[in-house]
Amino acid sequence: MTKEELTKSVAAQCGATQTSVKKILDAVLGTIGREVGKGAEVIVPDFGKFYTIEKPAREVRIPNGRVVETAAKTFVRFKAYTNIRYYSDKYCQR
């Protein structure tokens, strides 16, 4: 599902305009991105958790036999909760 499809679906379920839903979706995703970028965890109850992990620098051997050191990296991860609830009926009227 693309962002545009998500926006249309939410707008249809909630009886809102696509423009307002897009602004809200951009604000939510932007806030999650900024907070995770700072190293904070973002927990969405009954949905999942966004967090970062750090991979340390390490030495790797490349095909020509040289050993090269890679830089440390930070990755964003998402862990879905096993009891994800479906919100469409809970929060929006059809």
N, C-alpha and C positions, 0 to 999 in steps of 0.2 A: 504494500500500500504506500503510495506516495504522500507527500505532505499535502498536496492539493486534494487528493482523494480523502484524506483524513479530515481536512477542513470542511469539505462538502458534507461528509457523513455527520460530523459533529453539529454543523449548522442545521442539517435536516432534522436530527434527533432533538435538538434543543430549541428549534424555532428561532434561531438567531441568524443574523446576516453572516455571509462568508467573510466579509471584511472584518467584522468584530471578532469572529472566531480566529481568523488568521493573526490579528494583533495579539490576542490572548495567547495563542499557541507560540508565537515568536517570543513573547515575554517569558513564558514558562521555560521554553527550551534555552533561551538566552541566560536566564537566571541559573538553571542547572549547569550550563556550560561554564559560566563565570565561577560558580562555587567549586565545582570539581577542578577547574583550572587552578584555583588557590590551594587545592589539596584537601578540601573538605569533603565529607561524605554527604550525599543528598539521599535521604530516605523518603520514599513515597509509600505511606502505609498501604498494606494490602496489594502492593504492586511490585516494588523491588527497591534496590539500592544501587546508586551510582557512586563509584569510588575510584581512586587511582592506586596503581602499584608501581613500584620502582624496580627496574632491572639493573643490577650493578654492571660496571664496565667489566669486560672479560676478554680473554685472548682467544682468537679463532684461527684455525689454519685454513688458508685459501688454497685452491687447486694447484697453484704452482709451488706449494710447499712453504711459502712464507707464513710467519705468524704475525697477525695484525691484532691490535687492541681495538675493540669497539667501545664507543662511548656509552655511558650510563643513559638509560631511557626511562621515561615515565609513560605509562599507558593508562587509559581510561577503561574501566570495566563496569559491566552491569550485571547484577545478580538478581534474577527474577525470584520472587517468593513463590513457594510451592502452592500457596493458597491464594493465587491471584484471583481477585473478584472482578466481575464484570460490572462496570458502573453505569452503563447506558440506561437501565431502567431505574437506577437509584437516584440519579441526579438530574435527568432531563425527561420531560414529558414528551410522549410521542404524539 
